[in-house]
Amino acid sequence: MTSASKKLLFGTAGIPLSTSVSSTLAGIQNIVKLGLECLEIEFVKGVKMGSDLAQKIKKEAEALNVTLSVHAPYYVNLNSAEKGIRLASQERLLSSARKAEICGAKNVVFHAGYYGRVGPEKTSETIKEGLKEVVSILKSERTPVILRPETMGKRTQFGSLEEILFLCRE
């Protein structure tokens, strides 16, 4: 199934719980046994997968016609008051995108950040600028993934539907 397909796909966020061995390769195989078509690779605690394994995952997913996506680490805050945290957050998105490409995943889902001590409007602008830098780097590297900001429900977190739509329009 190509990412250009208009078919609605069903799968799991992470390795299915019924998978006997806790590995992404086994998870892909189990996705097929479960009659599903996609799997989100969870890098939520960090991008620790090696490139050799990522290439094997791509081959397995292609062979079994399983569409992959990636969820970037939870430790992303593109609106942090600390520049070092913002830069580290950008690096986490870049690492996720680079590994996603090796895995054959076209989409990287992520939580953009928190409001902190500033309001939604300033937060939206700061996050937008941080994402522009990440997208610029990915384009210069010719990394063909799409960053997909995820909606959030907590009042302290950036990610209302309106805020996500703002980012997507920009």
PAZAPA-4460 file (N, C-alpha, C; in steps of 0.05 Angstrom, whole numbers, plus 32768, in hexadecimal, padded with zeros to 4 digits):
% residues 170
    n_x    n_y    n_z   ca_x   ca_y   ca_z    c_x    c_y    c_z   seq   type   mol
   8011   7FE8   8000   8000   8000   8000   8012   8019   8000     1      M     A
   800F   8029   7FED   801F   8041   7FEB   8013   8057   7FFC     2      T     A
   8023   806B   8004   8019   8081   8014   8006   8092   8004     3      S     A
   8007   8090   7FE9   7FF5   80A0   7FD8   7FD9   8094   7FD7     4      A     A
   7FD6   807C   7FE1   7FBC   806F   7FE0   7FA7   807F   7FF0     5      S     A
   7F8E   807E   7FE6   7F78   808B   7FF3   7F69   8078   8005     6      K     A
   7F72   8060   8007   7F65   804C   8018   7F6A   8052   8036     7      K     A
   7F55   804F   8046   7F58   8053   8063   7F65   8039   806E     8      L     A
   7F7B   803C   807C   7F8A   8026   8087   7F85   8024   80A5     9      L     A
   7F86   800B   80AF   7F83   8006   80CB   7F9C   7FF7   80D5    10      F     A
   7FA5   7FFF   80ED   7FBC   7FF3   80F9   7FBF   7FFA   8116    11      G     A
   7FD7   7FF7   8120   7FDC   7FFC   813C   7FF1   8011   8140    12      T     A
   7FF0   801E   8157   8005   8030   8160   8018   801F   8170    13      A     A
   802E   8018   8164   8041   8006   8171   803C   7FE9   816A    14      G     A
   804D   7FD8   8175   804B   7FBC   8170   8031   7FB1   817C    15      I     A
   8021   7FA2   816D   8008   7F97   8179   800E   7F87   8193    16      P     A
   7FFD   7F8A   81A6   8000   7F7D   81C0   8001   7F5E   81BD    17      L     A
   7FF4   7F54   81A8   7FF3   7F37   81A4   800C   7F2C   8197    18      S     A
   8020   7F3D   8191   8039   7F34   8184   8049   7F25   8199    19      T     A
   8052   7F0D   8192   8060   7EFC   81A6   807C   7F07   81AC    20      S     A
   808A   7F13   8199   80A4   7F1E   819D   80A2   7F3C   819A    21      V     A
   80AC   7F4B   81AD   80A9   7F68   81AD   80BE   7F75   819A    22      S     A
   80B9   7F73   8180   80CA   7F7F   816D   80B9   7F8B   8156    23      S     A
   80C3   7F9F   8149   80B4   7FAB   8133   80B1   7F98   811C    24      T     A
   80C5   7F88   8116   80C3   7F74   8101   80AC   7F60   8107    25      L     A
   80AC   7F56   811F   8096   7F43   8127   807B   7F51   8127    26      A     A
   807B   7F6B   812E   8063   7F7A   812E   8057   7F7D   8112    27      G     A
   8069   7F82   80FF   8060   7F85   80E3   8053   7F6A   80DA    28      I     A
   8060   7F54   80E0   8055   7F3A   80D9   803A   7F35   80E6    29      Q     A
   8037   7F3E   80FF   801E   7F3A   810E   8008   7F4C   8103    30      N     A
   800F   7F64   80FA   7FFC   7F76   80EE   7FED   7F67   80D8    31      I     A
   7FFB   7F59   80C7   7FEF   7F4A   80B1   7FDD   7F34   80BB    32      V     A
   7FE7   7F25   80CF   7FD7   7F10   80DB   7FBD   7F1A   80E7    33      K     A
   7FBD   7F33   80F1   7FA6   7F3F   80FD   7F93   7F4B   80E8    34      L     A
   7F9B   7F4B   80CF   7F8B   7F56   80B9   7F8C   7F74   80B8    35      G     A
   7FA2   7F80   80C3   7FA5   7F9D   80C2   7FB9   7FA4   80AC    36      L     A
   7FBC   7FBE   80A7   7FCC   7FC7   8090   7FE3   7FDB   8097    37      E     A
   7FE4   7FE4   80B0   7FF8   7FF8   80B6   8001   7FF6   80D3    38      C     A
   8018   8002   80D9   8024   8002   80F4   8033   801C   80F8    39      L     A
   802E   8028   810F   803D   8040   8117   8055   8037   8128    40      E     A
   806D   803C   811F   8085   8036   812E   8088   804B   8144    41      I     A
   8089   8042   815C   8089   8054   8173   80A6   805B   817C    42      E     A
   80AF   8073   8175   80C8   807D   817F   80C3   808F   8197    43      F     A
   80AE   808A   81A6   80A5   809D   81BA   80B9   80A1   81D1    44      V     A
   80CB   808E   81D5   80DF   8092   81EA   80FB   8097   81DF    45      K     A
   80FC   809C   81C5   8116   80A1   81B8   8119   8091   819F    46      G     A
   8129   809B   818C   812E   808E   8173   8147   807D   8177    47      V     A
   8143   8064   817F   8159   8052   8186   815E   803C   8172    48      K     A
   814E   803B   815D   8150   8026   8149   8168   802B   8137    49      M     A
   8177   8016   8132   818E   8018   8120   8186   8017   8103    50      G     A
   8197   8021   80F1   8191   8023   80D5   818E   8007   80C8    51      S     A
   819D   7FF3   80D1   819B   7FD8   80C6   817F   7FCD   80CB    52      D     A
   8176   7FD0   80E4   815B   7FC6   80EB   8146   7FD6   80DB    53      L     A
   814A   7FF0   80D9   8136   8000   80CA   8134   7FF7   80AD    54      A     A
   814A   7FEF   80A1   8149   7FE5   8085   813A   7FCA   8084    55      Q     A
   813E   7FB9   8098   8130   7F9F   8099   8112   7FA4   809D    56      K     A
   810B   7FB7   80AD   80EF   7FBE   80B2   80E2   7FC8   8098    57      I     A
   80F0   7FD8   8089   80E6   7FE2   806F   80E0   7FCA   805C    58      K     A
   80F3   7FB8   805A   80F0   7FA1   8048   80D9   7F90   8050    59      K     A
   80D6   7F8B   806A   80C0   7F7A   8074   80A5   7F88   8070    60      E     A
   80A4   7FA1   8075   808A   7FB0   8071   8083   7FB0   8054    61      A     A
   8096   7FB5   8042   8090   7FB4   8026   8087   7F99   801C    62      E     A
   8095   7F84   8026   808F   7F69   801E   8072   7F61   8027    63      A     A
   806A   7F6B   803E   8050   7F64   8049   803B   7F79   8044    64      L     A
   8042   7F8E   8035   802F   7FA3   802D   8024   7FB1   8046    65      N     A
   8035   7FB7   8059   802D   7FC5   8072   8038   7FE1   8070    66      V     A
   8026   7FF5   8073   802E   8011   8073   8038   8019   808F    67      T     A
   804E   8026   808F   805A   802F   80A9   8059   804D   80AD    68      L     A
   8056   8055   80C5   8059   8071   80CD   806A   8070   80E7    69      S     A
   8073   8088   80F0   8084   808A   8107   8078   809E   811A    70      V     A
   8079   8099   8134   8072   80AD   8148   808C   80B6   8155    71      H     A
   8092   80D0   8153   80AA   80DC   815E   80A9   80DB   817D    72      A     A
   80C0   80DE   818A   80C1   80DD   81A7   80AE   80F2   81B3    73      P     A
   80A4   80EB   81CB   8093   80FD   81DA   80A2   8115   81E4    74      Y     A
   80BC   8114   81E5   80CC   8129   81F1   80D1   813F   81DC    75      Y     A
   80BC   814A   81D0   80BF   815F   81BD   80B0   8177   81C9    76      V     A
   80BD   818E   81CA   80B0   81A7   81D2   80BD   81BE   81C2    77      N     A
   80B1   81C3   81AB   80BB   81D8   8199   80B4   81F4   81A3    78      L     A
   80A7   81F5   81BA   80A1   820F   81C6   80AF   8213   81E1    79      N     A
   80C2   8203   81E7   80D0   8206   8201   80DD   8221   8204    80      S     A
   80DD   822B   821C   80EB   8245   8222   8109   8241   821F    81      A     A
   8113   8228   8221   812F   8222   821E   8137   821B   8202    82      E     A
   8149   822A   81F6   8151   8225   81DA   815C   8209   81D7    83      K     A
   816B   81FF   81EA   8176   81E4   81E8   8160   81CF   81E6    84      G     A
   814A   81D2   81F4   8134   81BF   81F2   8127   81C1   81D7    85      I     A
   8124   81D9   81CC   8118   81DC   81B2   812A   81CF   819C    86      R     A
   8144   81D3   819E   8157   81C7   818B   8157   81A8   818E    87      L     A
   8156   819E   81A6   8155   8181   81AA   813B   8176   819F    88      A     A
   8126   8185   81A2   810C   817C   8197   810D   817B   8179    89      S     A
   8119   818E   816D   811C   818E   814F   812D   8176   8147    90      Q     A
   8142   8170   8156   8153   8159   8150   8143   813F   8153    91      E     A
   8132   813D   8166   8121   8125   8169   810F   8121   8151    92      R     A
   8104   8137   8147   80F3   8135   812F   8104   812D   8117    93      L     A
   811B   8139   8114   812D   8132   80FE   8135   8115   80FF    94      L     A
   813D   810B   8117   8145   80EF   811A   812E   80DC   8113    95      S     A
   8116   80E3   811C   80FF   80D3   8116   80FA   80D2   80F8    96      S     A
   80FC   80E9   80EB   80F7   80EA   80CE   810C   80DB   80BF    97      A     A
   8125   80DD   80C6   813A   80CF   80B8   8137   80B1   80BB    98      R     A
   8130   80A8   80D3   812C   808B   80D8   8113   8082   80CA    99      K     A
   80FE   8093   80CA   80E5   808C   80BC   80EB   8086   809E   100      A     A
   80FB   8097   8092   8102   8093   8076   810F   8078   8071   101      E     A
   8122   8071   8083   8130   8057   8080   811C   8040   8083   102      I     A
   8109   8043   8095   80F4   802F   809A   80E0   802D   8083   103      C     A
   80DF   8042   8072   80CB   8043   805E   80B1   8051   8066   104      G     A
   80B1   805D   807E   809A   806C   8088   809A   8088   807B   105      A     A
   8082   8091   8074   8080   80AB   8067   8076   80C1   807A   106      K     A
   806B   80B9   8091   805F   80CC   80A3   806B   80CA   80BF   107      N     A
   8070   80E2   80CB   807B   80E3   80E6   8067   80F3   80F7   108      V     A
   805B   80E6   810A   8047   80F2   811C   8056   80FC   8134   109      V     A
   804E   8114   813F   805C   811F   8156   804A   8132   8165   110      F     A
   8050   8136   817E   8044   814A   818F   8057   8162   818F   111      H     A
   804D   817A   8188   805E   8191   8183   8069   819F   819C   112      A     A
   805A   819F   81B2   8064   81AD   81C9   804F   81B6   81DC   113      G     A
   8057   81C7   81EE   8047   81D1   8204   8046   81F0   8203   114      Y     A
   8031   81FB   820F   802F   8219   820F   8044   8225   8222   115      Y     A
   804A   8219   8238   805C   8225   824B   8050   823E   8256   116      G     A
   805F   8254   8256   8056   826D   8261   804C   8281   824C   117      R     A
   8049   8278   8233   8040   8289   821E   8025   827F   8214   118      V     A
   8016   8290   8207   7FFC   8289   81FE   7FFC   827A   81E4   119      G     A
   7FE5   8271   81DB   7FE2   8260   81C3   7FED   826E   81AA   120      P     A
   7FE9   8288   81A7   7FF2   8295   818E   8010   8295   818C   121      E     A
   801E   829C   81A1   803C   829C   81A1   8046   8280   819E   122      K     A
   8039   826D   81AC   8041   8251   81AA   803F   8247   818D   123      T     A
   8029   824E   8180   8025   8246   8164   803B   8250   8152   124      S     A
   8043   8269   8156   8058   8275   8146   8073   8268   814B   125      E     A
   8079   8263   8164   8093   8257   816C   8095   823B   8160   126      T     A
   8080   822B   8163   807F   8210   8159   8081   8210   813B   127      I     A
   8073   8222   812E   8074   8224   8110   8090   822A   8107   128      K     A
   809E   823C   8114   80B9   8243   810C   80CC   822B   8110   129      E     A
   80C9   821D   8127   80D9   8205   812C   80D5   81F0   8117   130      G     A
   80BC   81EC   810F   80B6   81D8   80FB   80C0   81E0   80DF   131      L     A
   80BF   81F9   80D9   80C9   8203   80BF   80E7   81FB   80BD   132      K     A
   80F6   81FF   80D3   8112   81F7   80D2   8116   81D9   80CE   133      E     A
   8106   81C9   80DB   8108   81AC   80D8   8101   81A4   80BB   134      V     A
   80EB   81AF   80B1   80E3   81A9   8095   80F8   81B2   8081   135      V     A
   8105   81C8   8086   811A   81D2   8074   8131   81BF   8074   136      S     A
   8139   81B5   808B   814F   81A2   808C   8148   8188   807E   137      I     A
   812F   817E   8083   8127   8165   8076   8126   8168   8057   138      L     A
   811D   817F   804E   811D   8184   8031   8139   8185   8026   139      K     A
   814B   8192   8034   8167   8194   802B   8174   8178   802A   140      S     A
   816C   8167   803C   8176   814B   803D   8167   8139   802A   141      E     A
   8151   8143   801E   8140   8133   800D   8134   811B   801C   142      R     A
   812B   8121   8035   811E   810C   8045   8100   810F   8040   143      T     A
   80F4   80FD   8031   80D9   8100   8028   80C3   80F7   803C   144      P     A
   80C4   8101   8054   80AF   80FA   8067   809E   8113   806C   145      V     A
   8086   810D   8077   8074   8123   807E   8071   8124   809C   146      I     A
   8076   813B   80A7   8072   813F   80C4   8054   8143   80C9   147      L     A
   8049   8134   80DC   802D   8134   80E2   8028   813B   80FF   148      R     A
   8024   8155   8105   801E   815D   8121   8004   8150   812A   149      P     A
   8004   8147   8143   7FEC   8139   814E   7FDD   814B   8161   150      E     A
   7FC2   8148   8160   7FB2   8158   8172   7FB6   814E   818F   151      T     A
   7FB2   8160   81A1   7FB5   815A   81BE   7F9D   8164   81CD   152      M     A
   7F98   8158   81E4   7F81   815F   81F4   7F86   816E   820D   153      G     A
   7F9F   816F   8216   7FA5   817C   8230   7FA7   819A   822B   154      K     A
   7F9D   81A9   823F   7F9E   81C7   823D   7FBA   81D2   823C   155      R     A
   7FCE   81C4   8247   7FE9   81CD   8247   7FF8   81C8   822D   156      T     A
   7FED   81B7   821C   7FFA   81AF   8203   7FEF   81BC   81EB   157      Q     A
   8001   81C4   81DA   7FFA   81CF   81BF   7FEF   81B7   81AF   158      F     A
   7FDA   81BC   81A0   7FD0   81A7   818F   7FB2   81A5   818D   159      G     A
   7FA4   81BC   8190   7F87   81BB   818A   7F84   81B7   816C   160      S     A
   7F6C   81B0   8164   7F68   81AC   8147   7F6E   81C6   8138   161      L     A
   7F66   81DC   8143   7F6B   81F6   8135   7F89   81FB   8133   162      E     A
   7F98   81F5   8148   7FB5   81FA   8148   7FC3   81E8   8133   163      E     A
   7FBA   81CF   8132   7FC6   81BC   811E   7FC0   81C5   8102   164      I     A
   7FA7   81CE   80FE   7FA0   81D8   80E3   7FB0   81F1   80DC   165      L     A
   7FB6   8202   80EF   7FC7   821A   80EB   7FE2   8211   80E1   166      F     A
   7FEE   81FD   80EE   8009   81F3   80E6   8008   81E8   80CA   167      L     A
   7FF3   81D8   80C4   7FF1   81CB   80AA   7FEE   81E0   8094   168      C     A
   7FE0   81F5   8099   7FDC   820A   8085   7FF6   821A   8080   169      R     A
   8006   821D   8095   801F   822C   8093   8033   821C   8084   170      E     A
***
